[in-house]
Amino acid sequence: MEITDINCMLGDMPQRLHFTDAAGLFRAMEDYRITRAVAYHADARWDAWRGNAAARAAAETSGGRLQVCYLLRPTLGGGEMPDAETLLQRLRAERPAAVRLSPASDGCPLNRFYYGEVLEVLQTLRLPLLLDFEGRMVAEFLPEVARDFPRIPFIVLRSPFRQTNVILPLLRQRENVYFDTCTLVDTGFIEEIVARCGSRQLLFGSGMPMFLPAGALGLVRYARIPADDQAGIFAGNWQTLQEAVTWQ
């Protein structure tokens, strides 16, 4: 069975990590039978385009095992980020599999006022947007911004299982909101989501290298859901999102 891990990182961080480079990621993928990974580079947190270039270089030599995720900033047209039209052309030329925003690090609420320019670019491309779970951001801002930008797949990473009262309404009322399975913790909640909302909006993510994927893999493998739903969570749903990206 194909497995795509949408939540991986390359590079070093202050936290203790299981590995920091592509070679370590590939070894972990082989150990856990993961087919491909979507990864950004930690250096992008301090210098977006240096880190994005490092992730792209690793992907280009990975033989298809690695898809690149770019980290972007909300303010376009400054010293680090190009203007919106240049960013659009750059993304079209380099074709990352996804982009990532970090509202907590940026110090901005995730809404049209602060992120409108970059979100308009992603809306044009239908490019998946990965977001680390931040309770206030998800509960207060995601319902509105997902409504305002319906062509962007908003993918929330590492959502805690206790947020069921937030996750279920988003899945039921926002078709373009997705969650990875990294810290859902309970197979029963996956079963409940599939029963009530279907499996289309669930994606497999491990959080490597801060976490190892055994737990996240087990949640999906042992959930009592149909095999087609399991295959969709592991790889098919991500492939559908990739096929929907509009590069032209």
C-alpha positions as CSV (number, residue, x, y, z in Angstrom):
1,M,0.0,0.0,0.0
2,E,1.3,3.5,-0.9
3,I,1.8,5.9,2.0
4,T,2.4,9.6,1.7
5,D,3.6,11.4,4.8
6,I,2.5,15.0,4.4
7,N,4.1,16.4,7.6
8,C,7.9,16.1,7.6
9,M,10.8,18.5,8.1
10,L,14.5,18.6,7.1
11,G,17.2,20.6,8.9
12,D,18.0,21.3,12.6
13,M,15.9,22.8,15.4
14,P,16.5,23.5,19.1
15,Q,14.3,20.5,20.0
16,R,15.7,16.9,20.1
17,L,15.3,15.4,16.7
18,H,15.5,11.8,15.4
19,F,17.4,13.0,12.3
20,T,18.1,16.3,10.5
21,D,18.9,15.4,6.9
22,A,17.3,13.7,3.9
23,A,19.4,10.6,4.4
24,G,17.9,10.1,7.9
25,L,14.4,10.8,6.5
26,F,14.8,8.2,3.8
27,R,16.0,5.6,6.4
28,A,13.0,6.3,8.5
29,M,10.7,6.0,5.5
30,E,12.2,2.6,4.6
31,D,11.8,1.4,8.2
32,Y,8.1,2.3,8.3
33,R,7.3,1.5,4.6
34,I,6.5,5.1,3.7
35,T,6.4,5.7,0.0
36,R,7.0,9.4,-0.2
37,A,7.2,12.4,2.2
38,V,6.3,16.1,1.9
39,A,8.9,18.1,3.7
40,Y,9.9,21.7,4.4
41,H,13.4,22.8,5.6
42,A,13.8,24.3,9.1
43,D,16.2,27.0,7.7
44,A,13.1,28.5,6.0
45,R,11.9,29.7,9.5
46,W,14.9,32.2,9.5
47,D,15.5,32.7,5.8
48,A,12.5,31.5,3.7
49,W,14.1,31.2,0.3
50,R,17.4,29.7,1.5
51,G,15.4,27.0,3.3
52,N,13.0,26.5,0.4
53,A,15.9,26.1,-1.9
54,A,17.5,23.5,0.4
55,A,14.2,21.6,0.5
56,R,13.9,21.8,-3.3
57,A,17.5,20.5,-3.8
58,A,16.8,17.5,-1.6
59,A,13.6,16.7,-3.5
60,E,15.3,17.0,-6.9
61,T,17.7,14.2,-6.0
62,S,15.3,12.0,-4.1
63,G,14.0,9.9,-7.0
64,G,10.4,10.9,-6.3
65,R,10.5,10.0,-2.6
66,L,10.4,13.6,-1.5
67,Q,8.0,16.4,-2.4
68,V,8.9,19.9,-1.4
69,C,6.9,22.2,0.8
70,Y,7.7,25.9,0.8
71,L,7.5,28.1,3.9
72,L,6.0,31.6,3.0
73,R,5.6,34.9,4.9
74,P,2.5,37.1,5.0
75,T,4.1,40.3,3.8
76,L,4.8,40.4,0.1
77,G,6.9,42.9,-1.8
78,G,9.5,43.4,1.0
79,G,13.1,42.3,1.3
80,E,12.4,38.6,1.8
81,M,9.2,37.9,-0.1
82,P,8.6,39.0,-3.7
83,D,5.4,40.9,-4.8
84,A,2.3,38.8,-5.5
85,E,2.8,38.5,-9.2
86,T,6.4,37.5,-8.9
87,L,5.6,35.0,-6.2
88,L,2.9,33.5,-8.4
89,Q,5.3,33.1,-11.3
90,R,8.0,31.7,-9.0
91,L,5.7,29.0,-7.6
92,R,4.5,28.1,-11.2
93,A,8.1,27.7,-12.2
94,E,9.3,25.7,-9.2
95,R,6.1,23.8,-8.5
96,P,6.2,22.9,-4.8
97,A,3.7,20.2,-3.7
98,A,2.5,22.5,-0.9
99,V,3.2,25.7,1.1
100,R,3.3,26.3,4.8
101,L,2.4,29.3,6.8
102,S,3.2,29.9,10.5
103,P,0.7,32.5,11.9
104,A,2.0,32.1,15.5
105,S,5.6,32.8,14.4
106,D,4.5,35.6,12.2
107,G,2.4,37.2,15.0
108,C,-0.6,37.6,12.7
109,P,-4.1,36.2,12.8
110,L,-4.9,33.9,9.9
111,N,-7.3,36.1,8.0
112,R,-7.7,38.1,4.8
113,F,-6.5,41.4,6.4
114,Y,-3.0,40.0,7.2
115,Y,-2.6,37.1,4.7
116,G,-4.8,38.2,1.8
117,E,-2.1,38.7,-0.8
118,V,-0.4,35.4,-0.3
119,L,-3.8,33.6,0.0
120,E,-4.9,35.1,-3.3
121,V,-1.8,33.5,-4.9
122,L,-2.6,30.1,-3.4
123,Q,-6.2,30.5,-4.4
124,T,-5.2,31.0,-8.0
125,L,-3.1,27.8,-8.0
126,R,-5.3,25.7,-5.7
127,L,-2.1,24.9,-3.8
128,P,-2.4,23.0,-0.5
129,L,-1.7,25.1,2.6
130,L,-0.2,23.3,5.6
131,L,-0.8,24.9,9.1
132,D,0.5,23.8,12.5
133,F,-2.4,23.5,14.9
134,E,-2.9,26.6,17.0
135,G,-6.1,26.4,19.0
136,R,-7.2,30.0,18.7
137,M,-6.3,30.2,15.0
138,V,-8.3,27.0,14.2
139,A,-11.3,27.8,16.3
140,E,-11.6,31.5,15.5
141,F,-10.1,32.2,12.2
142,L,-10.1,29.1,10.0
143,P,-14.0,29.0,9.5
144,E,-13.9,32.5,8.0
145,V,-10.7,32.3,6.0
146,A,-11.6,28.8,4.6
147,R,-15.0,30.3,3.4
148,D,-13.2,33.3,1.9
149,F,-10.7,31.2,0.0
150,P,-12.7,28.1,-1.1
151,R,-10.2,26.9,-3.7
152,I,-7.4,26.5,-1.1
153,P,-7.1,23.2,0.7
154,F,-6.4,24.2,4.3
155,I,-4.6,21.3,6.0
156,V,-4.3,21.4,9.8
157,L,-1.3,19.4,11.3
158,R,-1.0,17.8,14.7
159,S,-4.5,18.7,15.9
160,P,-5.1,17.4,19.5
161,F,-7.8,14.8,19.9
162,R,-9.5,16.8,22.6
163,Q,-10.6,19.4,20.0
164,T,-13.4,17.2,18.6
165,N,-15.9,20.0,19.0
166,V,-13.7,22.1,16.7
167,I,-12.7,19.4,14.2
168,L,-16.1,17.9,13.4
169,P,-17.9,21.2,12.6
170,L,-15.0,22.3,10.3
171,L,-15.0,19.0,8.5
172,R,-18.8,19.1,8.1
173,Q,-19.2,22.8,7.1
174,R,-15.9,23.5,5.2
175,E,-15.2,21.1,2.4
176,N,-11.7,22.6,1.9
177,V,-10.5,22.0,5.5
178,Y,-8.4,18.9,6.1
179,F,-6.7,17.3,9.1
180,D,-3.7,15.0,9.4
181,T,-3.7,12.0,11.7
182,C,-0.5,12.8,13.6
183,T,-1.9,13.3,17.1
184,L,-5.6,12.3,16.8
185,V,-4.6,9.6,19.4
186,D,-7.7,7.5,19.2
187,T,-8.8,5.1,16.4
188,G,-12.3,5.7,17.6
189,F,-12.2,9.3,16.6
190,I,-11.0,8.4,13.1
191,E,-13.9,5.9,12.9
192,E,-16.3,8.6,14.0
193,I,-15.0,11.1,11.4
194,V,-15.3,8.5,8.6
195,A,-18.8,7.6,9.7
196,R,-20.1,11.2,10.0
197,C,-18.0,13.0,7.4
198,G,-16.3,10.5,5.2
199,S,-12.5,10.0,4.9
200,R,-11.9,12.5,2.1
201,Q,-10.6,15.2,4.5
202,L,-8.1,13.1,6.4
203,L,-4.5,12.8,5.4
204,F,-1.6,10.8,6.9
205,G,1.1,12.9,8.7
206,S,3.7,11.8,11.2
207,G,5.5,14.9,12.3
208,M,9.0,13.5,11.6
209,P,11.7,14.1,12.7
210,M,10.2,15.3,16.1
211,F,8.1,12.2,16.2
212,L,8.4,8.8,14.6
213,P,5.5,7.5,12.5
214,A,4.6,4.2,14.4
215,G,1.7,5.7,16.3
216,A,0.2,7.6,13.4
217,L,0.5,4.6,11.2
218,G,-1.2,2.4,13.8
219,L,-4.1,4.8,14.2
220,V,-5.0,4.4,10.5
221,R,-4.1,0.7,10.1
222,Y,-6.1,-0.4,13.2
223,A,-9.1,1.9,12.8
224,R,-12.2,-0.1,11.8
225,I,-12.8,1.6,8.5
226,P,-13.2,0.2,5.0
227,A,-10.0,-0.5,3.1
228,D,-10.8,2.2,0.5
229,D,-11.0,4.8,3.2
230,Q,-7.7,3.6,4.7
231,A,-6.0,3.8,1.3
232,G,-7.4,7.3,0.8
233,I,-6.0,8.6,4.1
234,F,-2.6,7.0,3.5
235,A,-2.1,8.4,0.0
236,G,-5.2,8.8,-2.3
237,N,-6.6,11.9,-0.7
238,W,-3.2,13.7,-1.1
239,Q,-2.9,12.6,-4.7
240,T,-6.4,14.0,-5.4
241,L,-5.3,17.4,-4.0
242,Q,-2.1,17.3,-6.1
243,E,-4.0,16.6,-9.3
244,A,-6.3,19.6,-8.6
245,V,-3.4,22.1,-8.5
246,T,-3.7,24.6,-11.4
247,W,-0.2,25.4,-12.6
248,Q,-1.3,27.2,-15.9
